[in-house]
Amino acid sequence: MKKLLKLAERQHAVFSAAQALSFGVTRDQLRAMVRDGRIERVARNVYRMPGSVRTWRQKLMIAVLAAGPGAAVSGRAAAALWRIPGYREGIVEITQPRRPSRRYKVAREHSSTRLPAAHIRVVDGIPVTSPERTVFDLVRTYGYQRAERLVKTAVARDLTSIADLAQLLVQVARRGRPGVRLFRAVLAELSDGKPPTESELEDLVLAVLAAAGLELPERQVEVGGTTAPIGRVDFLYRHLRLVIEADSRQWHGNWLATEADHRRDALLVAAGFQVIRTNWQQLLTEPELFVNAVRAVFRREAGAVSAPSGA
């Protein structure tokens, strides 16, 4: 029982029946504690310690526990919990992986089958959508100017970055999903003023490939030519002899850099490699072009392997 009380202290004086059972407390004991006034039932399978201060954070914790595993504070409540200017404490809003219950409604509830654990953080002991997921969920209901202002504010307060938001975009984007087009347009516009680092760009390449269900290439590999080393390439599918180069504006935005790229590509082709180049803007605005180019190489390789010898 002491362990359960300590847990409740960390959870704004509330706990769930499932948590109590995990500590060896039976349902009969819970009912007896409610009758004796040692705990209060405040929602379906959620209990509160009597005398505790009823705060907004306690209400959030009650809502999350009542919704069950995988639920998190979201939307405007999440923005307030992350202390994003313009969002005040008070509203109770959550997202859960199952359909909301009409009978035991304790918050403004949303359901989502696409709320992976990676999109959830913990703030003040409360599960909450990550800054990136919070921004995306809110942007879906906004016009362009308000969406742009929200993204700028979240980035300015160091809650997230354009690169991290781009990673989130890759994870949630799918044809017809509300807000994706607007979110993509805002990120593309704002990223013009601050180019990503090479590492951030390379991370986005891998995220796009992973989201497309493609196997991931080796990263930062030394490649040799027919007579001399060519140098380090960004990505390599060794079995396909396919090189992917991610062009960042810092290093590929002038004439000399472009000429060097052309020479390097020629050396790679002469050594029997195929080369696909991509960049930040393409990965943000038209990732399907890049993915389709890589898929085409995989298909050609599969066709060559399955073709009968001598054909």
VEXKE-61747 format. One record per residue (C-alpha): residue number from 1; residue in one letter; chain; x, y, z. Coordinates in nm, 2 decimals, m for minus. Example, Ala and Ser with C-alpha at 12.3 -4.5 7.8 and 13.67 -1.06 7.14 Angstrom:
# VEXKE-61747
+-----+------+-----+--------+--------+--------+
: seq : type : mol :      u :      v :      w :
+-----+------+-----+--------+--------+--------+
:   1 :    A :   A :   1.23 :  m0.45 :   0.78 :
:   2 :    S :   A :   1.37 :  m0.11 :   0.71 :
+-----+------+-----+--------+--------+--------+
This chain:
# VEXKE-61747
+-----+------+-----+--------+--------+--------+
: seq : type : mol :      u :      v :      w :
+-----+------+-----+--------+--------+--------+
:   1 :    M :   A :   0.00 :   0.00 :   0.00 :
:   2 :    K :   A :   0.29 :   0.24 :   0.08 :
:   3 :    K :   A :   0.42 :   0.19 :  m0.28 :
:   4 :    L :   A :   0.08 :   0.28 :  m0.42 :
:   5 :    L :   A :   0.06 :   0.60 :  m0.20 :
:   6 :    K :   A :   0.41 :   0.70 :  m0.32 :
:   7 :    L :   A :   0.30 :   0.65 :  m0.68 :
:   8 :    A :   A :  m0.01 :   0.86 :  m0.62 :
:   9 :    E :   A :   0.21 :   1.14 :  m0.48 :
:  10 :    R :   A :   0.40 :   1.15 :  m0.81 :
:  11 :    Q :   A :   0.07 :   1.15 :  m1.01 :
:  12 :    H :   A :  m0.09 :   1.45 :  m0.85 :
:  13 :    A :   A :  m0.26 :   1.24 :  m0.58 :
:  14 :    V :   A :  m0.45 :   1.00 :  m0.82 :
:  15 :    F :   A :  m0.40 :   0.64 :  m0.93 :
:  16 :    S :   A :  m0.58 :   0.38 :  m1.15 :
:  17 :    A :   A :  m0.73 :   0.05 :  m1.05 :
:  18 :    A :   A :  m0.48 :  m0.12 :  m1.28 :
:  19 :    Q :   A :  m0.19 :   0.04 :  m1.09 :
:  20 :    A :   A :  m0.34 :  m0.06 :  m0.76 :
:  21 :    L :   A :  m0.38 :  m0.42 :  m0.87 :
:  22 :    S :   A :  m0.02 :  m0.43 :  m0.99 :
:  23 :    F :   A :   0.09 :  m0.35 :  m0.63 :
:  24 :    G :   A :  m0.12 :  m0.64 :  m0.49 :
:  25 :    V :   A :  m0.43 :  m0.44 :  m0.39 :
:  26 :    T :   A :  m0.75 :  m0.62 :  m0.47 :
:  27 :    R :   A :  m1.07 :  m0.48 :  m0.60 :
:  28 :    D :   A :  m1.25 :  m0.57 :  m0.28 :
:  29 :    Q :   A :  m0.99 :  m0.37 :  m0.09 :
:  30 :    L :   A :  m1.04 :  m0.07 :  m0.33 :
:  31 :    R :   A :  m1.41 :  m0.08 :  m0.27 :
:  32 :    A :   A :  m1.36 :  m0.10 :   0.11 :
:  33 :    M :   A :  m1.12 :   0.20 :   0.09 :
:  34 :    V :   A :  m1.38 :   0.40 :  m0.09 :
:  35 :    R :   A :  m1.65 :   0.31 :   0.17 :
:  36 :    D :   A :  m1.41 :   0.41 :   0.45 :
:  37 :    G :   A :  m1.33 :   0.74 :   0.28 :
:  38 :    R :   A :  m0.96 :   0.66 :   0.25 :
:  39 :    I :   A :  m0.99 :   0.72 :  m0.13 :
:  40 :    E :   A :  m1.24 :   0.88 :  m0.37 :
:  41 :    R :   A :  m1.35 :   0.73 :  m0.70 :
:  42 :    V :   A :  m1.33 :   1.02 :  m0.95 :
:  43 :    A :   A :  m1.37 :   0.84 :  m1.28 :
:  44 :    R :   A :  m1.39 :   0.50 :  m1.43 :
:  45 :    N :   A :  m1.12 :   0.29 :  m1.25 :
:  46 :    V :   A :  m0.95 :   0.61 :  m1.12 :
:  47 :    Y :   A :  m0.92 :   0.71 :  m0.76 :
:  48 :    R :   A :  m0.81 :   1.03 :  m0.57 :
:  49 :    M :   A :  m0.66 :   1.08 :  m0.23 :
:  50 :    P :   A :  m0.91 :   1.28 :  m0.01 :
:  51 :    G :   A :  m0.79 :   1.62 :   0.09 :
:  52 :    S :   A :  m0.56 :   1.67 :  m0.21 :
:  53 :    V :   A :  m0.58 :   2.00 :  m0.39 :
:  54 :    R :   A :  m0.80 :   1.98 :  m0.70 :
:  55 :    T :   A :  m0.56 :   2.12 :  m0.97 :
:  56 :    W :   A :  m0.57 :   2.14 :  m1.35 :
:  57 :    R :   A :  m0.28 :   1.89 :  m1.36 :
:  58 :    Q :   A :  m0.47 :   1.65 :  m1.14 :
:  59 :    K :   A :  m0.76 :   1.67 :  m1.38 :
:  60 :    L :   A :  m0.52 :   1.60 :  m1.67 :
:  61 :    M :   A :  m0.38 :   1.29 :  m1.49 :
:  62 :    I :   A :  m0.73 :   1.17 :  m1.41 :
:  63 :    A :   A :  m0.83 :   1.19 :  m1.77 :
:  64 :    V :   A :  m0.52 :   1.01 :  m1.89 :
:  65 :    L :   A :  m0.56 :   0.73 :  m1.64 :
:  66 :    A :   A :  m0.93 :   0.70 :  m1.72 :
:  67 :    A :   A :  m0.86 :   0.66 :  m2.09 :
:  68 :    G :   A :  m0.62 :   0.38 :  m2.03 :
:  69 :    P :   A :  m0.28 :   0.27 :  m2.17 :
:  70 :    G :   A :  m0.14 :   0.47 :  m2.46 :
:  71 :    A :   A :  m0.34 :   0.79 :  m2.38 :
:  72 :    A :   A :  m0.18 :   1.13 :  m2.35 :
:  73 :    V :   A :  m0.27 :   1.49 :  m2.30 :
:  74 :    S :   A :  m0.30 :   1.66 :  m2.64 :
:  75 :    G :   A :  m0.41 :   1.96 :  m2.84 :
:  76 :    R :   A :  m0.45 :   2.29 :  m2.65 :
:  77 :    A :   A :  m0.40 :   2.12 :  m2.31 :
:  78 :    A :   A :  m0.07 :   1.98 :  m2.43 :
:  79 :    A :   A :   0.04 :   2.33 :  m2.56 :
:  80 :    A :   A :  m0.04 :   2.48 :  m2.22 :
:  81 :    L :   A :   0.15 :   2.20 :  m2.04 :
:  82 :    W :   A :   0.45 :   2.27 :  m2.27 :
:  83 :    R :   A :   0.40 :   2.64 :  m2.18 :
:  84 :    I :   A :   0.36 :   2.76 :  m2.53 :
:  85 :    P :   A :   0.25 :   3.13 :  m2.52 :
:  86 :    G :   A :  m0.12 :   3.18 :  m2.61 :
:  87 :    Y :   A :  m0.24 :   2.86 :  m2.45 :
:  88 :    R :   A :  m0.37 :   2.88 :  m2.10 :
:  89 :    E :   A :  m0.42 :   2.61 :  m1.84 :
:  90 :    G :   A :  m0.78 :   2.50 :  m1.79 :
:  91 :    I :   A :  m0.89 :   2.28 :  m2.08 :
:  92 :    V :   A :  m0.86 :   1.91 :  m2.04 :
:  93 :    E :   A :  m0.79 :   1.74 :  m2.38 :
:  94 :    I :   A :  m0.65 :   1.40 :  m2.44 :
:  95 :    T :   A :  m0.58 :   1.16 :  m2.73 :
:  96 :    Q :   A :  m0.62 :   0.78 :  m2.68 :
:  97 :    P :   A :  m0.57 :   0.48 :  m2.91 :
:  98 :    R :   A :  m0.93 :   0.36 :  m2.86 :
:  99 :    R :   A :  m1.27 :   0.52 :  m2.92 :
: 100 :    P :   A :  m1.37 :   0.76 :  m2.65 :
: 101 :    S :   A :  m1.63 :   0.64 :  m2.39 :
: 102 :    R :   A :  m1.95 :   0.84 :  m2.39 :
: 103 :    R :   A :  m2.05 :   0.70 :  m2.05 :
: 104 :    Y :   A :  m1.73 :   0.80 :  m1.86 :
: 105 :    K :   A :  m1.64 :   1.13 :  m2.03 :
: 106 :    V :   A :  m1.39 :   1.33 :  m1.82 :
: 107 :    A :   A :  m1.22 :   1.53 :  m2.09 :
: 108 :    R :   A :  m1.24 :   1.65 :  m2.45 :
: 109 :    E :   A :  m1.13 :   1.32 :  m2.61 :
: 110 :    H :   A :  m0.99 :   1.22 :  m2.94 :
: 111 :    S :   A :  m0.90 :   0.88 :  m3.07 :
: 112 :    S :   A :  m0.60 :   0.80 :  m3.29 :
: 113 :    T :   A :  m0.46 :   0.47 :  m3.40 :
: 114 :    R :   A :  m0.14 :   0.66 :  m3.49 :
: 115 :    L :   A :  m0.01 :   0.77 :  m3.16 :
: 116 :    P :   A :   0.31 :   0.57 :  m3.11 :
: 117 :    A :   A :   0.50 :   0.58 :  m2.79 :
: 118 :    A :   A :   0.77 :   0.79 :  m2.96 :
: 119 :    H :   A :   0.51 :   1.07 :  m2.99 :
: 120 :    I :   A :   0.46 :   1.08 :  m2.61 :
: 121 :    R :   A :   0.67 :   1.25 :  m2.34 :
: 122 :    V :   A :   0.61 :   1.31 :  m1.97 :
: 123 :    V :   A :   0.58 :   1.66 :  m1.82 :
: 124 :    D :   A :   0.52 :   1.71 :  m1.45 :
: 125 :    G :   A :   0.45 :   1.34 :  m1.43 :
: 126 :    I :   A :   0.18 :   1.35 :  m1.69 :
: 127 :    P :   A :   0.19 :   1.17 :  m2.03 :
: 128 :    V :   A :   0.16 :   1.44 :  m2.30 :
: 129 :    T :   A :   0.21 :   1.45 :  m2.68 :
: 130 :    S :   A :   0.56 :   1.56 :  m2.78 :
: 131 :    P :   A :   0.61 :   1.92 :  m2.88 :
: 132 :    E :   A :   0.63 :   1.81 :  m3.25 :
: 133 :    R :   A :   0.31 :   1.61 :  m3.23 :
: 134 :    T :   A :   0.13 :   1.88 :  m3.03 :
: 135 :    V :   A :   0.22 :   2.14 :  m3.30 :
: 136 :    F :   A :   0.10 :   1.91 :  m3.58 :
: 137 :    D :   A :  m0.23 :   1.83 :  m3.41 :
: 138 :    L :   A :  m0.30 :   2.20 :  m3.36 :
: 139 :    V :   A :  m0.18 :   2.31 :  m3.71 :
: 140 :    R :   A :  m0.44 :   2.07 :  m3.86 :
: 141 :    T :   A :  m0.72 :   2.30 :  m3.73 :
: 142 :    Y :   A :  m0.55 :   2.63 :  m3.82 :
: 143 :    G :   A :  m0.51 :   2.86 :  m4.12 :
: 144 :    Y :   A :  m0.16 :   2.93 :  m4.27 :
: 145 :    Q :   A :  m0.08 :   3.24 :  m4.07 :
: 146 :    R :   A :  m0.17 :   3.10 :  m3.73 :
: 147 :    A :   A :   0.00 :   2.77 :  m3.81 :
: 148 :    E :   A :   0.32 :   2.96 :  m3.91 :
: 149 :    R :   A :   0.31 :   3.16 :  m3.59 :
: 150 :    L :   A :   0.27 :   2.85 :  m3.38 :
: 151 :    V :   A :   0.57 :   2.67 :  m3.54 :
: 152 :    K :   A :   0.78 :   2.99 :  m3.51 :
: 153 :    T :   A :   0.69 :   3.02 :  m3.14 :
: 154 :    A :   A :   0.76 :   2.65 :  m3.06 :
: 155 :    V :   A :   1.10 :   2.67 :  m3.24 :
: 156 :    A :   A :   1.19 :   3.01 :  m3.07 :
: 157 :    R :   A :   1.13 :   2.86 :  m2.73 :
: 158 :    D :   A :   1.36 :   2.57 :  m2.81 :
: 159 :    L :   A :   1.08 :   2.31 :  m2.76 :
: 160 :    T :   A :   1.16 :   2.17 :  m3.11 :
: 161 :    S :   A :   1.33 :   2.25 :  m3.44 :
: 162 :    I :   A :   1.24 :   2.26 :  m3.80 :
: 163 :    A :   A :   1.44 :   1.94 :  m3.85 :
: 164 :    D :   A :   1.25 :   1.76 :  m3.57 :
: 165 :    L :   A :   0.92 :   1.88 :  m3.70 :
: 166 :    A :   A :   1.02 :   1.75 :  m4.05 :
: 167 :    Q :   A :   1.09 :   1.41 :  m3.89 :
: 168 :    L :   A :   0.74 :   1.42 :  m3.74 :
: 169 :    L :   A :   0.59 :   1.51 :  m4.08 :
: 170 :    V :   A :   0.75 :   1.21 :  m4.24 :
: 171 :    Q :   A :   0.60 :   0.98 :  m3.97 :
: 172 :    V :   A :   0.24 :   1.12 :  m3.99 :
: 173 :    A :   A :   0.21 :   1.21 :  m4.35 :
: 174 :    R :   A :  m0.02 :   1.00 :  m4.56 :
: 175 :    R :   A :  m0.25 :   1.07 :  m4.85 :
: 176 :    G :   A :  m0.56 :   1.26 :  m4.74 :
: 177 :    R :   A :  m0.45 :   1.31 :  m4.38 :
: 178 :    P :   A :  m0.58 :   1.65 :  m4.26 :
: 179 :    G :   A :  m0.32 :   1.92 :  m4.21 :
: 180 :    V :   A :  m0.03 :   1.74 :  m4.38 :
: 181 :    R :   A :  m0.03 :   1.98 :  m4.68 :
: 182 :    L :   A :  m0.04 :   2.29 :  m4.47 :
: 183 :    F :   A :   0.22 :   2.16 :  m4.23 :
: 184 :    R :   A :   0.45 :   2.08 :  m4.52 :
: 185 :    A :   A :   0.41 :   2.42 :  m4.67 :
: 186 :    V :   A :   0.49 :   2.60 :  m4.34 :
: 187 :    L :   A :   0.80 :   2.39 :  m4.28 :
: 188 :    A :   A :   0.92 :   2.44 :  m4.64 :
: 189 :    E :   A :   0.88 :   2.82 :  m4.61 :
: 190 :    L :   A :   1.04 :   2.85 :  m4.26 :
: 191 :    S :   A :   1.34 :   2.62 :  m4.34 :
: 192 :    D :   A :   1.45 :   2.86 :  m4.62 :
: 193 :    G :   A :   1.58 :   3.10 :  m4.36 :
: 194 :    K :   A :   1.78 :   2.84 :  m4.16 :
: 195 :    P :   A :   1.92 :   2.55 :  m4.36 :
: 196 :    P :   A :   1.95 :   2.22 :  m4.17 :
: 197 :    T :   A :   2.28 :   2.08 :  m4.07 :
: 198 :    E :   A :   2.42 :   1.79 :  m4.28 :
: 199 :    S :   A :   2.33 :   1.55 :  m4.00 :
: 200 :    E :   A :   1.97 :   1.67 :  m3.98 :
: 201 :    L :   A :   1.94 :   1.64 :  m4.36 :
: 202 :    E :   A :   2.08 :   1.28 :  m4.35 :
: 203 :    D :   A :   1.84 :   1.19 :  m4.07 :
: 204 :    L :   A :   1.55 :   1.31 :  m4.28 :
: 205 :    V :   A :   1.67 :   1.10 :  m4.57 :
: 206 :    L :   A :   1.66 :   0.79 :  m4.35 :
: 207 :    A :   A :   1.32 :   0.88 :  m4.21 :
: 208 :    V :   A :   1.17 :   0.92 :  m4.55 :
: 209 :    L :   A :   1.32 :   0.58 :  m4.66 :
: 210 :    A :   A :   1.20 :   0.41 :  m4.34 :
: 211 :    A :   A :   0.85 :   0.56 :  m4.38 :
: 212 :    A :   A :   0.83 :   0.42 :  m4.73 :
: 213 :    G :   A :   0.92 :   0.07 :  m4.60 :
: 214 :    L :   A :   1.25 :   0.05 :  m4.77 :
: 215 :    E :   A :   1.56 :  m0.10 :  m4.62 :
: 216 :    L :   A :   1.81 :   0.15 :  m4.49 :
: 217 :    P :   A :   2.14 :   0.21 :  m4.66 :
: 218 :    E :   A :   2.49 :   0.23 :  m4.50 :
: 219 :    R :   A :   2.57 :   0.59 :  m4.39 :
: 220 :    Q :   A :   2.90 :   0.78 :  m4.46 :
: 221 :    V :   A :   3.09 :   0.51 :  m4.66 :
: 222 :    E :   A :   3.43 :   0.54 :  m4.83 :
: 223 :    V :   A :   3.39 :   0.44 :  m5.20 :
: 224 :    G :   A :   3.67 :   0.36 :  m5.43 :
: 225 :    G :   A :   3.70 :   0.41 :  m5.81 :
: 226 :    T :   A :   3.87 :   0.21 :  m6.08 :
: 227 :    T :   A :   4.21 :   0.36 :  m6.02 :
: 228 :    A :   A :   4.18 :   0.58 :  m5.71 :
: 229 :    P :   A :   3.95 :   0.64 :  m5.41 :
: 230 :    I :   A :   3.65 :   0.86 :  m5.49 :
: 231 :    G :   A :   3.58 :   0.95 :  m5.13 :
: 232 :    R :   A :   3.31 :   0.94 :  m4.87 :
: 233 :    V :   A :   2.95 :   0.92 :  m4.99 :
: 234 :    D :   A :   2.64 :   1.00 :  m4.78 :
: 235 :    F :   A :   2.46 :   0.67 :  m4.83 :
: 236 :    L :   A :   2.53 :   0.35 :  m5.00 :
: 237 :    Y :   A :   2.32 :   0.04 :  m5.10 :
: 238 :    R :   A :   2.62 :  m0.18 :  m5.15 :
: 239 :    H :   A :   2.43 :  m0.47 :  m5.32 :
: 240 :    L :   A :   2.27 :  m0.23 :  m5.56 :
: 241 :    R :   A :   2.58 :  m0.02 :  m5.61 :
: 242 :    L :   A :   2.35 :   0.28 :  m5.55 :
: 243 :    V :   A :   2.49 :   0.60 :  m5.40 :
: 244 :    I :   A :   2.26 :   0.86 :  m5.24 :
: 245 :    E :   A :   2.39 :   1.21 :  m5.19 :
: 246 :    A :   A :   2.20 :   1.46 :  m4.97 :
: 247 :    D :   A :   2.27 :   1.81 :  m5.09 :
: 248 :    S :   A :   2.26 :   2.07 :  m4.82 :
: 249 :    R :   A :   2.25 :   2.44 :  m4.93 :
: 250 :    Q :   A :   2.55 :   2.53 :  m4.71 :
: 251 :    W :   A :   2.78 :   2.32 :  m4.93 :
: 252 :    H :   A :   2.60 :   2.28 :  m5.26 :
: 253 :    G :   A :   2.46 :   2.62 :  m5.32 :
: 254 :    N :   A :   2.74 :   2.78 :  m5.54 :
: 255 :    W :   A :   2.88 :   2.71 :  m5.88 :
: 256 :    L :   A :   3.21 :   2.56 :  m5.76 :
: 257 :    A :   A :   3.03 :   2.31 :  m5.54 :
: 258 :    T :   A :   2.80 :   2.22 :  m5.82 :
: 259 :    E :   A :   3.09 :   2.16 :  m6.05 :
: 260 :    A :   A :   3.26 :   1.94 :  m5.79 :
: 261 :    D :   A :   2.93 :   1.74 :  m5.76 :
: 262 :    H :   A :   2.92 :   1.68 :  m6.13 :
: 263 :    R :   A :   3.28 :   1.56 :  m6.14 :
: 264 :    R :   A :   3.22 :   1.33 :  m5.84 :
: 265 :    D :   A :   2.91 :   1.19 :  m6.00 :
: 266 :    A :   A :   3.10 :   1.12 :  m6.32 :
: 267 :    L :   A :   3.37 :   0.93 :  m6.12 :
: 268 :    L :   A :   3.10 :   0.73 :  m5.94 :
: 269 :    V :   A :   2.92 :   0.63 :  m6.27 :
: 270 :    A :   A :   3.26 :   0.54 :  m6.42 :
: 271 :    A :   A :   3.32 :   0.31 :  m6.13 :
: 272 :    G :   A :   2.98 :   0.14 :  m6.18 :
: 273 :    F :   A :   2.77 :   0.32 :  m5.93 :
: 274 :    Q :   A :   2.43 :   0.48 :  m5.98 :
: 275 :    V :   A :   2.38 :   0.81 :  m5.81 :
: 276 :    I :   A :   2.06 :   0.97 :  m5.68 :
: 277 :    R :   A :   2.07 :   1.32 :  m5.54 :
: 278 :    T :   A :   1.81 :   1.47 :  m5.31 :
: 279 :    N :   A :   1.79 :   1.78 :  m5.09 :
: 280 :    W :   A :   1.59 :   1.93 :  m4.80 :
: 281 :    Q :   A :   1.32 :   2.10 :  m5.00 :
: 282 :    Q :   A :   1.25 :   1.79 :  m5.21 :
: 283 :    L :   A :   1.23 :   1.57 :  m4.90 :
: 284 :    L :   A :   0.99 :   1.81 :  m4.74 :
: 285 :    T :   A :   0.77 :   1.90 :  m5.04 :
: 286 :    E :   A :   0.79 :   1.60 :  m5.28 :
: 287 :    P :   A :   0.94 :   1.30 :  m5.09 :
: 288 :    E :   A :   0.76 :   1.06 :  m5.33 :
: 289 :    L :   A :   1.00 :   1.17 :  m5.62 :
: 290 :    F :   A :   1.30 :   1.06 :  m5.42 :
: 291 :    V :   A :   1.13 :   0.74 :  m5.29 :
: 292 :    N :   A :   1.01 :   0.64 :  m5.64 :
: 293 :    A :   A :   1.37 :   0.68 :  m5.78 :
: 294 :    V :   A :   1.51 :   0.45 :  m5.51 :
: 295 :    R :   A :   1.23 :   0.20 :  m5.56 :
: 296 :    A :   A :   1.30 :   0.19 :  m5.93 :
: 297 :    V :   A :   1.66 :   0.08 :  m5.86 :
: 298 :    F :   A :   1.53 :  m0.19 :  m5.63 :
: 299 :    R :   A :   1.28 :  m0.31 :  m5.89 :
: 300 :    R :   A :   1.55 :  m0.32 :  m6.17 :
: 301 :    E :   A :   1.77 :  m0.53 :  m5.94 :
: 302 :    A :   A :   1.49 :  m0.77 :  m5.85 :
: 303 :    G :   A :   1.41 :  m0.81 :  m6.22 :
: 304 :    A :   A :   1.77 :  m0.88 :  m6.31 :
: 305 :    V :   A :   1.79 :  m1.14 :  m6.04 :
: 306 :    S :   A :   1.47 :  m1.32 :  m6.14 :
: 307 :    A :   A :   1.55 :  m1.31 :  m6.52 :
: 308 :    P :   A :   1.66 :  m1.64 :  m6.66 :
: 309 :    S :   A :   2.03 :  m1.67 :  m6.75 :
: 310 :    G :   A :   2.11 :  m1.61 :  m7.11 :
: 311 :    A :   A :   1.80 :  m1.39 :  m7.16 :
+-----+------+-----+--------+--------+--------+
